[in-house]
Amino acid sequence: MALTVAIQMDPIAGINIDADSTFALALEAQRRGHRLFYYLPADLAYGAGRLMAFARPLTVRRERGNHFTLGEAVDFDLGAEADVVLLRQDPPFDLAYITTTHLLELIHPRTLVVNDPAQVRNAPEKLLMLRFPELLPPTLITRERARIKAFRAEHGDIVVKPLYGNGGFGVFHLKPEDDNLNSLLEMFEGLSREPVMVQRYIPEVRQGDKRVILVDGEPAGVLLRVPQAGEARSNLHVGGTGVRAALTPRDREICAAIGPTLREMGLIFVGIDVIGDYLTEINVTSPTGIQEIGRFDGTSIEALIWDAIERRRAAARR
């Protein structure tokens, strides 16, 4: 079943082909005979009842410095000409991002958008997990300083992070003796009107946090990300190291608890973060990690994702 696939992503020229999950998805789609088109979020336009994009035919190859070829741009009707749109632009999850979800919602599910754009909009990384409080460490979301100080007095070691941040940016670990809390909150208040997320510090993060990939609600692979010395964050692009890992019974318990909700929401490709026994994030916008997991255990998560996409497309045509 050859499909026409449009990929909405950030500039392809600058990606790391050894780590980028969108690149792996594109390679697998091409291997299956699907026809690829590429466009940037800024290329979207709505008019006369149609959602259009200036899109270019795309060919990919695993050659550093020569990993893609683009054809001439065409005015592409995403609702009429595409079978699948991969929503793969990176955060920030700002109003520009939200606007693209509203536009893509106009064509979904007639054109299958992965992940479902309305559910992506309704499930920012640090908020979807609030549906599962029993899986979380003690957590507070607020702008009210008195509540934050009371939370700190109760739990001592805390982590403060922006609610809509990504990639570990703006994450601060404050020990009980650290006197920078007021200054830190002033900085957050100066940057946005949004509340912050405060959580009890989980010391197991020093041994690493796990990125677990779920495909259509089922666990498909896991990677342990270990922070470098002197760093509280384990994200790979801030210096964390990927290490082979296996799913523990607690990991499987977390996946079993959230999997049915993810599947019902049409969130086919999801990456969750687990520290110790706790779920700390559910990533639905542009999850990563499938290439690193594949190198460790040989699992082709990109193939599992395309299997799920093709099943959904086939079911929609019946």
C-alpha positions as CSV (number, residue, x, y, z in Angstrom):
1,M,0.0,0.0,0.0
2,A,2.0,2.9,-1.3
3,L,1.2,6.2,0.5
4,T,1.8,9.8,-0.2
5,V,3.5,11.2,3.0
6,A,4.0,14.9,3.8
7,I,6.5,15.6,6.6
8,Q,6.1,18.9,8.5
9,M,9.5,19.4,10.2
10,D,12.3,21.9,10.9
11,P,15.0,22.5,8.2
12,I,16.2,19.1,7.1
13,A,19.7,20.4,6.1
14,G,20.7,20.8,9.8
15,I,19.6,17.4,11.2
16,N,22.0,14.8,12.7
17,I,21.2,11.8,10.6
18,D,22.7,9.5,13.3
19,A,20.2,10.7,15.9
20,D,17.2,12.3,14.2
21,S,14.0,10.2,14.6
22,T,12.2,12.0,11.7
23,F,15.1,11.0,9.4
24,A,14.7,7.4,10.5
25,L,10.9,7.5,9.8
26,A,11.5,9.0,6.4
27,L,14.0,6.3,5.5
28,E,11.6,3.6,6.5
29,A,8.7,5.2,4.6
30,Q,10.9,5.4,1.5
31,R,12.0,1.8,1.9
32,R,8.3,0.8,1.9
33,G,7.7,2.6,-1.4
34,H,5.9,5.6,0.1
35,R,6.2,8.9,-1.8
36,L,7.7,11.7,0.4
37,F,7.1,15.4,0.5
38,Y,8.8,17.9,2.8
39,Y,7.7,21.3,4.1
40,L,8.3,23.7,6.9
41,P,5.6,24.9,9.3
42,A,5.8,28.4,7.7
43,D,4.9,26.8,4.4
44,L,1.3,26.1,5.5
45,A,-1.6,28.2,4.2
46,Y,-5.4,27.9,4.4
47,G,-7.7,29.4,1.8
48,A,-10.9,28.6,-0.1
49,G,-11.5,25.6,2.2
50,R,-8.2,23.9,1.5
51,L,-5.1,23.4,3.5
52,M,-2.1,23.9,1.3
53,A,1.7,23.8,1.7
54,F,4.6,24.7,-0.6
55,A,6.1,21.2,-0.4
56,R,9.0,19.6,-2.2
57,P,9.4,15.9,-3.2
58,L,12.0,14.4,-0.8
59,T,14.5,11.6,-1.2
60,V,16.7,10.6,1.8
61,R,19.8,8.5,2.1
62,R,22.2,7.7,5.0
63,E,25.1,9.8,3.7
64,R,26.6,12.4,6.0
65,G,26.6,15.8,4.2
66,N,24.5,14.4,1.4
67,H,21.5,13.0,3.2
68,F,18.6,14.4,1.2
69,T,17.5,15.6,-2.2
70,L,14.6,18.0,-2.8
71,G,12.6,18.5,-5.9
72,E,10.8,21.6,-7.1
73,A,8.3,23.1,-4.7
74,V,4.7,22.5,-5.6
75,D,1.5,24.0,-4.1
76,F,0.4,20.8,-2.4
77,D,-3.1,20.2,-1.1
78,L,-2.6,18.3,2.1
79,G,-6.3,17.3,2.4
80,A,-6.7,16.0,-1.1
81,E,-3.2,14.8,-2.1
82,A,-1.6,13.4,1.1
83,D,-2.5,10.1,2.8
84,V,-0.4,10.9,5.9
85,V,1.1,14.0,7.4
86,L,3.9,13.5,10.0
87,L,3.8,16.4,12.5
88,R,7.4,16.4,13.4
89,Q,8.5,20.0,14.1
90,D,10.4,20.4,17.4
91,P,9.0,22.5,20.2
92,P,8.8,25.2,21.6
93,F,5.1,24.5,22.0
94,D,4.1,28.1,21.4
95,L,1.2,29.8,19.6
96,A,2.8,29.2,16.2
97,Y,2.9,25.4,17.0
98,I,-0.6,25.5,18.3
99,T,-1.8,27.2,15.1
100,T,-0.4,24.4,13.0
101,T,-2.4,21.9,15.0
102,H,-5.6,23.9,14.4
103,L,-4.9,23.9,10.7
104,L,-4.0,20.2,10.5
105,E,-7.1,19.3,12.5
106,L,-9.1,20.5,9.4
107,I,-7.8,17.5,7.3
108,H,-7.5,14.8,10.0
109,P,-8.5,12.0,10.0
110,R,-9.3,12.0,6.3
111,T,-5.6,12.7,5.9
112,L,-4.0,10.8,8.8
113,V,-1.9,13.2,10.9
114,V,0.6,11.6,13.2
115,N,0.3,12.4,16.0
116,D,-3.4,13.5,16.0
117,P,-3.1,17.3,16.0
118,A,-6.0,18.1,18.3
119,Q,-4.6,15.7,20.9
120,V,-1.1,17.1,20.5
121,R,-2.6,20.5,21.3
122,N,-4.4,19.1,24.3
123,A,-1.4,17.1,25.6
124,P,1.6,19.3,26.2
125,E,4.4,17.2,27.6
126,K,4.2,18.2,31.3
127,L,0.4,18.4,31.5
128,L,-0.9,15.1,30.0
129,M,0.8,13.2,32.7
130,L,-1.4,15.0,35.3
131,R,-4.1,12.5,34.4
132,F,-2.0,9.8,36.1
133,P,-1.2,11.4,39.5
134,E,-0.5,8.0,41.1
135,L,2.5,7.6,38.7
136,L,4.1,11.0,39.5
137,P,6.5,12.3,42.1
138,P,5.0,15.0,44.3
139,T,4.2,17.8,41.8
140,L,3.0,21.3,42.0
141,I,2.0,23.7,39.2
142,T,1.5,27.3,40.2
143,R,2.8,30.9,40.0
144,E,2.1,31.5,43.6
145,R,5.3,31.9,45.5
146,A,3.8,31.0,48.9
147,R,2.7,27.6,47.6
148,I,6.1,27.0,46.1
149,K,7.9,27.8,49.3
150,A,5.5,25.6,51.3
151,F,6.2,22.7,48.8
152,R,9.9,23.3,49.3
153,A,9.6,23.3,53.1
154,E,7.8,20.0,52.9
155,H,10.1,18.2,50.4
156,G,13.5,19.9,50.7
157,D,15.2,19.0,47.5
158,I,13.2,20.3,44.5
159,V,13.3,20.8,40.8
160,V,11.8,23.9,39.2
161,K,11.1,23.9,35.4
162,P,9.2,25.9,32.9
163,L,5.8,24.3,32.1
164,Y,6.3,24.5,28.3
165,G,10.0,24.1,28.1
166,N,11.7,21.2,26.3
167,G,15.0,19.4,26.0
168,G,16.0,20.1,29.6
169,F,16.2,23.9,29.1
170,G,15.4,26.0,32.1
171,V,15.4,23.0,34.6
172,F,16.9,23.9,38.0
173,H,17.7,21.6,40.9
174,L,17.5,23.5,44.2
175,K,18.9,21.9,47.3
176,P,17.4,23.0,50.7
177,E,20.3,25.3,51.4
178,D,20.2,27.0,48.0
179,D,19.0,30.7,48.5
180,N,18.3,31.4,44.8
181,L,14.6,30.4,44.7
182,N,13.3,34.0,44.8
183,S,15.6,35.1,42.1
184,L,14.8,32.1,40.0
185,L,11.0,32.7,40.3
186,E,11.6,36.4,39.4
187,M,13.3,35.3,36.2
188,F,10.5,32.9,35.3
189,E,7.9,35.6,36.0
190,G,9.8,38.1,33.8
191,L,9.9,35.6,30.9
192,S,6.3,34.5,30.8
193,R,2.9,34.6,32.5
194,E,2.8,30.9,32.7
195,P,3.0,28.9,36.0
196,V,6.0,26.8,36.7
197,M,6.2,23.1,37.5
198,V,7.9,22.1,40.8
199,Q,8.6,18.5,41.7
200,R,10.4,16.7,44.6
201,Y,13.9,15.9,43.4
202,I,14.4,12.2,42.6
203,P,17.9,11.2,43.5
204,E,17.8,8.2,41.2
205,V,18.3,10.7,38.3
206,R,22.1,10.5,39.0
207,Q,21.9,6.9,37.7
208,G,20.0,8.2,34.7
209,D,16.5,8.7,33.4
210,K,14.8,6.3,31.0
211,R,13.3,7.2,27.7
212,V,10.6,4.7,26.9
213,I,9.1,4.7,23.4
214,L,5.5,3.6,23.1
215,V,4.0,2.8,19.7
216,D,0.2,2.9,19.6
217,G,0.2,2.5,23.3
218,E,2.6,-0.4,23.6
219,P,6.2,-0.2,24.9
220,A,8.6,-0.7,22.0
221,G,12.0,0.2,23.3
222,V,13.9,1.9,26.1
223,L,17.1,3.9,26.5
224,L,18.8,5.0,29.7
225,R,20.2,8.6,29.6
226,V,22.9,9.2,32.2
227,P,23.9,12.8,33.1
228,Q,27.5,13.9,32.9
229,A,29.3,14.8,36.1
230,G,28.1,18.0,37.7
231,E,24.9,18.1,35.6
232,A,21.3,17.5,36.8
233,R,19.9,17.0,33.4
234,S,20.3,13.8,31.4
235,N,19.1,14.9,27.9
236,L,21.4,13.7,25.2
237,H,21.8,17.1,23.6
238,V,23.1,18.7,26.8
239,G,25.7,16.0,27.3
240,G,23.9,13.0,28.6
241,T,25.1,9.6,27.6
242,G,22.8,6.9,26.1
243,V,23.2,3.5,27.8
244,R,21.5,0.1,27.0
245,A,18.6,-0.6,29.3
246,A,15.7,-3.0,29.8
247,L,12.1,-2.4,30.9
248,T,11.6,-3.0,34.6
249,P,8.3,-4.3,36.0
250,R,7.6,-0.7,37.2
251,D,8.2,0.6,33.6
252,R,5.7,-1.9,32.3
253,E,3.2,-0.9,35.0
254,I,3.5,2.8,33.9
255,C,3.1,1.9,30.2
256,A,0.1,-0.3,31.0
257,A,-1.5,2.5,32.9
258,I,-1.1,5.2,30.2
259,G,-1.1,3.1,27.0
260,P,-4.9,2.8,26.5
261,T,-5.3,6.6,26.9
262,L,-2.5,7.2,24.3
263,R,-4.0,4.8,21.9
264,E,-7.5,6.3,22.3
265,M,-6.1,9.8,21.7
266,G,-4.4,8.8,18.4
267,L,-0.9,9.4,19.8
268,I,0.9,6.7,17.8
269,F,4.5,7.8,18.6
270,V,5.1,8.8,22.2
271,G,8.3,9.0,24.3
272,I,7.9,9.0,28.1
273,D,10.6,9.8,30.7
274,V,10.9,7.7,33.8
275,I,13.2,8.4,36.8
276,G,13.3,5.8,39.4
277,D,9.7,4.6,39.9
278,Y,8.2,7.8,38.6
279,L,6.8,9.1,35.3
280,T,8.2,12.6,34.8
281,E,7.1,13.5,31.2
282,I,5.0,12.3,28.3
283,N,6.4,13.6,25.0
284,V,3.9,13.7,22.1
285,T,5.1,16.7,19.9
286,S,8.3,15.4,18.4
287,P,9.6,12.4,20.4
288,T,13.2,11.2,19.8
289,G,15.4,8.3,20.7
290,I,14.5,5.6,18.2
291,Q,17.9,5.5,16.5
292,E,19.8,5.2,19.8
293,I,17.5,2.4,20.9
294,G,17.9,0.6,17.6
295,R,21.7,0.7,17.9
296,F,21.5,-1.0,21.3
297,D,19.0,-3.7,20.8
298,G,18.4,-3.9,17.1
299,T,14.7,-3.0,17.3
300,S,13.4,-1.0,14.3
301,I,10.9,1.3,16.1
302,E,10.5,3.2,12.9
303,A,9.1,0.0,11.3
304,L,6.7,-0.5,14.2
305,I,5.5,3.1,13.8
306,W,4.9,2.6,10.1
307,D,3.1,-0.7,10.8
308,A,0.8,1.2,13.1
309,I,0.2,4.1,10.6
310,E,-0.5,1.6,7.8
311,R,-3.0,-0.3,10.0
312,R,-4.8,2.9,10.8
313,R,-4.9,4.0,7.2
314,A,-6.2,0.6,6.1
315,A,-8.9,0.6,8.8
316,A,-10.0,4.1,7.8
317,R,-10.6,3.0,4.2
318,R,-12.9,0.1,5.1
